[in-house]
Every structure is written in C-alpha cells, then in structure tokens.
Amino acid sequence: MMEDMIREFPQQVEEALSLTNTVEILPHQHPTRNVLICGMGGSGIGGAFVRSFFRFDGHVPIVCNNSYDIPNWVDEHTVVIASSYSGNTEETVEACQAAQLKNAHVIILTSGGKLGAMAEKENLSLVRIPSGSTSPRTRLGYSIVLLTKILVELNIVNEAIFETFRAGMQLIKYDQDSIMDQARSIARALFNKTTVIYSPDHLEPCAIRLRQQINENSKALCWHHVVPEMNHNELVGWKEPRKDTSIILFRSRGEHKRVAHRMDFLKNNIEGFTSDLIEIYAKGNSIIERSLYLIHLSDWVSLFLARRRGVDPVEIRILDQLKRELGNL
C-alpha cells in the first residue's frame, strides 16, 4: 500500500545509509570534470535533489538530464550516472548508450532490468537499489542517498555528509505524527483546487516532488515556479482572482536575504487572489534535512488528497498505456 511505503520513508533512508558500505565504483583512467545524472520521473528526481545539495559545494558541475539525448560536451572526463529503478526506462537506456559511445565514465543505479544487464555485460559500475516496489517514486530515499554515495566515491563530496542525512532521518522519524497532521490540513485546502507551488530556487526539487506526487498519487493537475525567476514574469499573471487555486509557499531559514524579501512580497501581493495561501517553513538545520522534511510532508499531502478525491494513489494506467503504445512502434 502507498500509505505503508510513505510511512517507511525514514526507515528507507536509514537502510540506504547502511547500504553505502556496499557501493564500489570501478576506476576510470580520466579525471572527472563534470557529472551528468540521467533519469526520468520518480527515478530522475533524486538527481535534482543531489544537484541542489552540492551545486555550490562540489568542485565539479552536476547537471541533470531528463531526455533521450545527452549534451555534446559529454566526453571521457564526464561521469554519467544512469538512474532507473526498473532499469528499463527507455530515455535513460538510450542516454546511457550514447554516453558509452562518448567514452564517458558510466555508472548505473538500478534494481535490474536492461541497465542492470548492460552493466554486467559491459563491466560498468553497478549500484543496486533494493527491489520490492512497482512505483519508482516510492524509492526516493534510496536514490538520494546512493547517488550521494557515488559522489563520495568519486571524491566530489565528503563522506561526513552522511551525518546530515542521519539527522534528517531522525527529524522526520520522530516528527512523523505532526507531519501527518499538517499534511491532512493542507490536503483539505487543496481539495477541488488547482495547486500552485512557489519556492526559493534552492528548494525547487521539493516543489517538483510535491507537483509530481499530486500528479501521480492524487491524479490532479498542479504547477510550480521558483523565486526569484517567477518575479520576472509569472508574478504579473496574478492580475485577477483565481479562487479555483490554492497556493503553497515553501520557505526555509536558508533563503538568500533578498529572496526572502521577494517571497514576502509575493505572499502579500497574491494571497487575495487565491482561495488559500499556505506558507510552509521546512524544519531542519541544513538543506538536506529541510528537503527530507518537505519530501515526507509532500508525500503525505498527496496521499490524503488522493483519499479526498477518491482515487487510487498507486494506479498509473495512462502511463502504462503510453509505454505499450511506444513498445509497438
């Protein structure tokens, strides 16, 4: 059940931390100058989080790739991480094959499938995600932690970072009841509304996660944008009341001081145009802790909203239909 998988998210992070001791990355003869993380949907969002965690701390750029194609700059100095829970995501498989042709350092993160077989056949570094779910979006804890471990093995990130993950895991584990209560209240405000999510740019992966979970679990439309960018365009669009919307603002103590002022301005100038405006301050002392908190909160929101809408949070028939049609081409 989706409820069980959401409830076990803190334990999943804990288990993923224990699995980091099993990760081994094969050596590559060329120094690393950049990292490309390839993945789609629930398997791709982990890359967005890892990029946000380390984009200002690491010594090499990290880029996320959500497509069949890969950038032209990929070469023998690029680490390409192909992340697909099933191992069969066609965009990621094709991107991985393209990376091999460019002699990139390819690392595969999967539970098996075509990518798992490719890793074994081509002697590529293989990091396994535990199987046991049909929904990649429920394996995010494994994805984030194991992606981080890959960066540690590549000497891009310091291993001490795992203490921050442990702190985040403890936070959501012991705060779970209050997180669930908050999620129920938020779901009530979102019912029969189009959800709009705004966040500082460093929390964009959290906004994406909530949007994707509302799409898949709650079977509802949703959009998001980030500050400061939306202050240069979308802000102007709030010109008249849209009482069919509910707005969520993700906030944190880690905001740039001018971004914080922009978020306050945004709140004060649009709250009269929407049915509800919900401001959520992420708990935690670091971006990792705050992100884990918002992930867990968002997942519960999507589940409670699904119940209010009377829909099955696991079912994704339209996506399965698309895969069948593509398979017939």
N, C-alpha and C positions, 0 to 999 in steps of 0.2 A: 504493500500500500504506500501511496505517496506520503501519507502522514508519518509512517514509520521511517521512511527514508529522510524526511526533513528533520524529524526528531533526533535522528542519529548523526546529524552533521558534525557536532562536536567530537563524537567518538571517531568519525571518519577522519577528521583532521588529526586526531591523536594516533590512529592506526597508520595514516600516511607518514607521520613523523617517524614512527618505528620502522617503516619500510625504507626510509632514506639510507639505512645501513646496507641495504642490498643493491643499491644503484652503482653500476660500474659503467664508465664511459670509455670506449676504445680510444687510444691515442690517435691524433691526426698530425700529419707532418708539417702543416702550415699554421702559423699563428692566427688567432681569431681577431678579426677586425669588426665584425658585425654579426648580429643574431637575427634570424627570421623565424618567427613562430607561425606555422601554418595550421589552421583548424577552422572548423565551422560550428555554429550553433553552440550547444552545450559543451562541445569539445574545444571550441575556439575561445570561449570567454575566459578560460584560465589564463591564456596568453595575454589578454587585455589587462587582467589584474597584475600579473607578474611585470608587465611593462610599466604599469603605473607605480608599482612598488620601487622599481630600481632605475627609472628613467633618468634620475638626477644623481644617482649614487654610483652606478657602474661606470667602467671605463670604456665600454663599447656600446654603440646604439642597439636598441632592441626594437624590432619592427614586427607588427602583426600582419598576417596575410590571410585574407578570407576569400580566396578565389582559386580558380584552376591554374592561373598563370603566376609566375614569380617575377620579381623585379630583375631588370637587366644587370644590375650591379652584383647580383649573387655570383660568387666565384669560389675558388679554393680557400679563401680566407673567411668564408661565411659559414657559420653554424646554422643549419636548417633543422628545426625541431618540428616533426610532423606529429600532430596531436589528434588522434581519433580514437574514441573509446571503443567503437566496434572494429576499427581497423579497415573499414570498408567505405568510408566517406569519399565519394569519387573525386571531389575537388582536391582533397588533401592527398589522395593517392597520386593524382596527376601532378600536383605541385612537387611531391616528393620525387617522382620520376624525373621531372625537369631539373631538380636540384642535383640529382646524381649525374646527369649529363654535363653539369657545370662543375663537377668535381668538388662540390660543397661537402662539408663535414655533416653528414646526415645522422640525426638521432631520432628514433621513433618512440613515441609514447602511446601505448595502446593496450588493450586486453587480448588482442589476437587479430583475426581476420587477414585481409590481404597485406596490410602493412606489417603485421607480425611475421607472416610468411616471407615477405620481402626482406625483412631484417635478418632472418635466419639464413636465407639463400645468399644474400649479398654481403653477409658478415658486417652488418651495420649495428651500431649501438642500439640496444632494445631495453626500454624501461617499461615494465608491465604494470598496468592498472588492474587491481583485482576485479574480476568479473562478478556477476550476480545481480545485475540490473539491466532492464531493457531501455532505460532512459539515461542517456549521457548527461543530461542536466542534473542528475542526482549524484554525480561523481565529481563534483567541482572541488571538494576538499582534497581528494587525491590529486587532481590535475594541478592545482595551485602549488601544493607542497612539493610534488615530484618535479614540476617544472623548475621550481626554485632550487631543488637539489641538483638538477642538471647544470644550472648556472654556477652553483657552488663547485661542482666537479670541474668546471671549465675555468675556475679561478676568476670568475666575473663578480661573484657575490661571496661575502664572508660567511662561513658556516655558523657564526654566532647568531645569525638572523633567525635560526630556528627557535631560540628562546622567546622571540617576539611572537612567533606562531603559537608557542605553548601558552603564553599569556593570553592571547586572543581566544584560544580554545577554552581556557579556564573561564574567561569572561562570559562567553556565550553559554557554556555548560551550566554555570551557576546562576545566570540571569535569564534562563530559558522561560520560566513561568511569566516573568514580567514582559519579556519579548513577545510571547504569545498573546498576552492581554492587550498589548499595544497593537499587535497585528490585527486582532479582532476588531478593534475600534477603527483602525484605518480601513479595513475591508468594508465596514458599514458605510463609510463616507464615499468609497469608490463604487459602490453598487449602483448599477444603471447609469454610470457616468463614463466618459472617456477620460482616462488618466493621463495627465501631463506631468512629466518629471523634469525638474531642473536641479542641477548640481554644479559645484565648482569643478573645474576640469580635472583635478586630481582624483575626484570621486566618480568620474564618468563610468568606469566599469560597473560600479554599484547601480547606477541609473540604467545601464544596459541590462544588467542582471534582472532588475525588477521588471523592466519592459518585456524581456524575453519570457519571464515566468508568468506575467499576466497574459501574454500571447498564448503560451503553450498550456499552462495549468488552468488558467481562468477562462481561456477561449474568448479573449476580448482584445480590442484594439487599444493601442497606447503609443505615446511618442515621448521622446526625451530630447533635451538640448543642454548645453553647458554654458556656464558663465566663466570668462567674460564674453565668449563669442556671440551668444544669443543677444547680448546687449547691443550688438551692432546690426541686428536685423529682426529677429523674431519678437523682440520687445515691442516693436512698432505695431505688430499684428494684434496686440491686445487693445483694440480700439473700441470694442463694444462688448456687452455682457455675453458670456458663454456659460449659461447655467447648466449646460449638459456636460460640463467638465469638472474634474477635481484635480487640484494641483498639489504635488508633493515637492517640497524643497529638501534636499539632502544637505546637511550642514555638518561642519566639524571644526574643532579648535585648530586644525592645521591649515586654515584658509589664509591665503595672502591677504594682507590687511585691506588692500583696495578691492579685492574680490569680495571680501566680507561686506564692505560698504555697498558694492554692487548688488549683492544678494539681498541686503536690507532694503535697498531702493526698489528692487524687483518686487519683493514681498509687499511693500507699502503701496505700490502703484498698480498691482494687478489683483489684489485679494478681493476687490469689489466687483470684479468681472467674472468670477467663478463661483460655483456652488460651495466648494470647500477649499481651503488652503491649509495644508498640513505641513508644518515645519518639523523635521526630524533631525536631531543632533546625534551623530554617531558617538557611541561610547568607546573608550579606549585611548591609549597613550601614544599610538603610532598609526600610520596609515594601514598597516596590516591588521592591527586589532580592530580599527574602525571599519575596515572593509569586511572582515569576518562577521562583525556585528550586523552590518547592513545586509549582507548576504542572507544571514539567518532570519532577520526580520522580514526581508522581502519574500523569502520562500514561504514563510507562514502567511503573509498577506495574500499571496497568490492562492494558497490552499483555501483559506477562509473565504476569499472572494469566489472561488470555484464552487464552494458549497452554497453560497448565497445564490449563485447563478444556476445551480442545479446541474452542473456539468462534471464529467469525469476528468480529474486532473492528469490522468495518465494517458488517456486516448489522444492519438495524433493521426487519425485516419487519413486526413488530407495529405500529410507528408508522406505516408506510406504509399498513397495513390500516385503521388508525383514520382517517387522512386521507381514504382512499377512501370510507369509510362516512359521514364528515361531509360529503363532497362530494355525496353522494346525498340529503342531507336537503332 
